[in-house]
Amino acid sequence: PWAHTVFSDDSGGGNNHYLYSILARTTLEAWRKLTHQPDGAFSEVVLRFWPLLAGLGALWAMAGWLRRLGMPGVGMLAAVLMAIHPWHLRFSGEARGYMLMLFIFILTLWAWTNAFERGRWRDWVAVALGQFFALYAWKGVLYPVLGMNVLAAAIMWLKMDGNGRKIAMGRWLA
């Protein structure tokens, strides 16, 4: 049932990648209907579509985020190195949630950058949503997400003045 796809992780190994499972199941069911396949029909290409798309998106996001930070050359180099790295190639084709997590995590770093520079509510909401969906894509990203929050708190505490710090920390906590 759908409730199992969305919420369950009772396989004993804690390895259900929720966001990927939802996207894969939706895409597979749509493929069955569009191609008039019977229930239970299976396509590896359909299941690997989302990780491939997220892997390509991660390359774009890395280059874009570093360009946003004023380092376009470094961004292009990072994207090229990611594109040829064996683990990126492997996980871009694997029917799991790792690439979705990586893509979302890089977008979340971009949102952090915007939140610190602009301080708008929508940037802070993007940070919160990015963290949620990165964790929903793969629970193993918990420690990098916690690390980013500790780093963000340190930046707010050390680099911002009194009123700016209060506003930023209030929005971050909200």
N, C-alpha and C positions, 0 to 999 in steps of 0.2 A: 504493500500500500504506500501511498504518497507520504503518509506520516512517518513511515520507516525511512524513506529516502531523505526526508528533510531533517529529521531529528535523531534517528537511531544510530547508535554506535556500539551495539551489543555483540559485535563479532568477536569480542574477547581480545583483539589486538589493538583496538583503538585506531583503526585506520580508514574509517569512512571519511572521504573528502567531500563534505556536504555540498558546497557550491558546485563542484564538478559533477557530483551525482545528480543534482537537480538539472543542470544544463544538459548533461548527457542523456538522461532519461527523457527530457522534453524533446530534444533533437531526435532521438531514436524513435520516439512515438510519432513525431511529425513526419519523419522519413518513411515509416511504415504506412502512414495514411496517404502520403503523396505518391508513393510508388506502389500502393495497393499490396503491400506485403502482409503476410499473416502475422498474428500475435506470436511473439517469440523470435521473429526474424531478426537477424543481427548483422551489423556492418561495422567493421573496424574503422573504416574511413570516417563514418559519421561520429563514432565515439572519440576519435582523435582530432576532430575539427577544433574544439574549444582549446585544448592545450596548444595546438599549432597557432591559432589566432592569438592566444595570450602570449606565446613565445615571441611572435612578431611584434605584438604590442609592447612587450617589455623592452625590446630593442629601441623602438620609437620613444618610449617613455624615458629610458635612460639618456638617450641623446637629447631629448627635449628638456629634461630636468637640468642636465648639466649646462645646456645652452642658456636656460633660464638663470642659472647661477653665474653666467658670464664666461663660460668655458666651452664654446662650441667645438673646438678641436678635440678637447678631451672627451666631450660627449660622443663625437663620431668614433674616436678611437675605442672608447668603452663599448659602444654598440658593436663595432667590428669584432673586438675581442670576445664579447658575449656570443656573437653569432657563430664564431668558429670554435668556441669552447665545447669539448665533448659532452659535458654534463648539460649544458644548455640545449645542445642538439638532442640529447637523449630525452630529456624531460619535456621538450617541445613536441615530441611525438608519443609520449607515454600517456596512457589514459588514466591520469591522476590529477590532483589539484595543485601540484607544485608550481606550474607556470602561471596559473591564475593568481596564486598567492604572490609570486614575484612581480607580476604586472601591477597588481593592486598595491603592493608594498612600495614600489617605486612611485606610483601616483600619490601615495600617502606622504612620501618624502617631499614631493612637489607641493602638496597641500600644506605641509609644515612650513616650507619656505614662504609660501604666500601668507600663511597665518602670522608668521613673525614679521614680515615686511609690511603687510597691509592691515592686519589686525581685524579684518571684517568677520562677522559672525559666520558668513557662508564658508569662509576658509576654515574656521574651526569646526564647523559641521562636516566639511569634507575630510578633515583629519579624523574625526570620530567615526564617520562612515567607512573611511579607508581602513582604519584599524579593525573595525568589526568585520568587514568583508575579507580582509587578509586572514584574520583568525578563522572565519567561516570557511575560507578556501582550504586552509591547512592549519591545524592546531599547533603544529611544530614551530610556527612563527611567533609563538608566545614570547620567547626570550628576546628576539630582536625588537618586538613591539614594546616590551617592558624597557629595554635598553634605550629605545628612542624616547620614551616618556621620561626616563631619568635624565637623559641628555637635554631634553627640552626644558625640564624644570631647572636644571643647572644654568642653561642659557638665559632663561627668563630671570633667574635670581641674580646672576652675575653681570649680565649685559644690559639690563633694562633699568630705567630710573624708577622711583617710587610709584608714581601713579600709573605709568605704563606697565610696570610689573604687576600691579594689582589687577588691572584690567585683563592683561594677558593670562595671568594665572587663574583668574575667575572664569574666563571663557574656556580655558583648558580644563579646569575642573568640571565645569558645566557639561 
